[in-house]
Amino acid sequence: MCAVRSARTGTPCSGSPIGKRHYRVKLGDVLEAHEQSLEAFGGLPGICNLDSILGAIGRPYHGYDLAIHAGDRIDDVVVDVVTGAMSQSALETWFCARLSKLDD
């Protein structure tokens, strides 16, 4: 069973663990996060491009671990990206600071 739980409902997310340290995000997880974002910040319901979402969550892990810490405000990063307050290069820098190569 997946140890990742929905922040809103406390129920296990639909994704599945990959190995010991990874979690594969499923479409239901993305849609729930979108719903939570709409409830918290407002916006229009619906998905503009489902294929882009499916492509993003379908990318394989390539031996890297993304370390997200309690102080990291993921919601702020998402809002900054969506509103254009964070550039692509700034987002790349944010991810690079948190990525580490896994031991083979």
Buried (B, 14 or more C-beta within 10 A) or exposed (E): EBEBEBEEEEEEBBBEEEEEEBBBBBBEBBBBBBEBBEEEEEEEEEEEEEEEBEEEBEEEBEEEEEEEEEEEEEEEBBBBBEEEEBEEEEEEEBEEEBEEEEEE
